[in-house]
Amino acid sequence: MPDNKDRSPGLETLAVRAGQHRTSEGEHSEPIFPTSSYVFDSAAAAAARFSGEEPGNIYSRFTNPTVRTFEERLAAMEGGERCVATASGMSAIYATCAGLLRSGDHVVSSRSIFGSTTLLFTNFLQKFGIETTFVSQEDVDEWARAIRPETKLLFLETPSNPLTAIADIRALADLAHAHDCLLAVDNCFCTPVLQRPLELGADIVIHSATKYLDGQGRCVGGAVVGSRDIVGEGVYGFLRTCGPSMSPFNAWVFLKGLETLSLRMKAHCCSSQVLAEWLQEQPTVERVFYPGLASHPQHALASTQQSGYGGIVSFEVKGGQTAAWKVIDSTQICSITANLGDAKTTITHPATTTHGRLTPEQRAEAGISDGLVRVAVGLETLDDLIDDLQHGL
Ligand SMILES: *Cc1c(COP(=O)(O)O)cnc(C)c1O
């Protein structure tokens, strides 16, 4: 690390170096520790470890060196004190809620969140006496009106999927704190390379590591980042006992993914910007949704809270579902799949896949038209992607 006392290491340095604790073997690349348990020198040493008197590894449900390296690296990149790695993005959200909330508590959430997150709130938290009110991503006043005395958590993801609506993290953090609530931000789309919610006042950052942190579509995983108190005690306490843990192998894949995250995100952003501008000029395209376009209604807000506009571009084609399916089925390079954050570009028809379980009225309210196509722009040669989309337009 540089010797300059006034400057802390940059994000790319943390992504490559943070959290590594070299063993006596002198390995250069981080090792994988596929071990379920650990041995102690004596019965007394085991007792000291179990009682918490002496720190160290006990059992890989809650202590594993490879998982810890991933946690320390991601915590450093998000600017948080602690990170807890989980088996999936959904278990990161569940561990946050189960660790920090109790029956009778109330959640206010953006309506524009990942589908399974909506179901987690409505079908499962509800069952344990935790109610959720859904509000508009963009309207801070609506959030304020939804807060009750028993509200404990505000939840959002920004930019939203697939329409890239931006939530004002700083304004909502201030609102949360004025009412003794926590603000949790699902930072899956931006990653710490483009947006650091903790610096904007959020209390908790949640990741689906499955997406950009891996970046090559190999593993499912998640993470929660925040303070020693909230994440190190509250969320970790749930994980330790209830056990939705990340495997050491997956942690290793993700921590290697973090090393190239900054380069990849910059490439995703560059290609997306050019693609969005090109789409805007196509006569068969009605409208393009990308925060990097001056025509995006929240371009200014995105520019202040993000350092790049991300890799998701959505657009409406003229001619509804038939025209949208024609664009999708005419591609030869893009993968027809709902996943995102991969080196491989993916293309999706939200109305009949990710949002297919909504009623037509709910879809209309959410702004998901039949002509909408979502592209998660990958790392292929940009001209090839443009040609690929051109076929069906
Ligand atoms: C995919 C996704 C999740 C869920 O993550 P899994 O790893 O699939 O469990 C949560 N939030 C967002 C924004 C996602 O895209």
The ligand as a MOL file (V3000), in Angstrom:
LIG
                    3D

  0  0  0     0  0            999 V3000
M  V30 BEGIN CTAB
M  V30 COUNTS 15 15 0 0 0
M  V30 BEGIN ATOM
M  V30 1 C -30.9960 -11.1450 -8.5920 0
M  V30 2 C -31.3520 -10.0820 -7.6500 0
M  V30 3 C -31.6270 -10.3730 -6.3020 0
M  V30 4 C -31.6710 -11.7990 -5.7740 0
M  V30 5 O -30.4020 -12.3720 -5.7720 0
M  V30 6 P -30.1760 -13.9620 -5.8880 0
M  V30 7 O -28.6860 -14.0710 -5.8120 0
M  V30 8 O -30.7560 -14.4050 -7.1800 0
M  V30 9 O -30.8540 -14.5770 -4.7180 0
M  V30 10 C -31.9080 -9.3210 -5.4610 0
M  V30 11 N -31.9190 -8.0500 -5.8950 0
M  V30 12 C -31.6620 -7.7320 -7.1780 0
M  V30 13 C -31.6900 -6.3070 -7.6040 0
M  V30 14 C -31.3700 -8.7300 -8.1010 0
M  V30 15 O -31.1260 -8.4070 -9.3740 0
M  V30 END ATOM
M  V30 BEGIN BOND
M  V30 1 1 1 2
M  V30 2 1 2 3
M  V30 3 2 2 14
M  V30 4 1 3 4
M  V30 5 2 3 10
M  V30 6 1 4 5
M  V30 7 1 5 6
M  V30 8 2 6 7
M  V30 9 1 6 8
M  V30 10 1 6 9
M  V30 11 1 10 11
M  V30 12 2 11 12
M  V30 13 1 12 13
M  V30 14 1 12 14
M  V30 15 1 14 15
M  V30 END BOND
M  V30 END CTAB
M  END
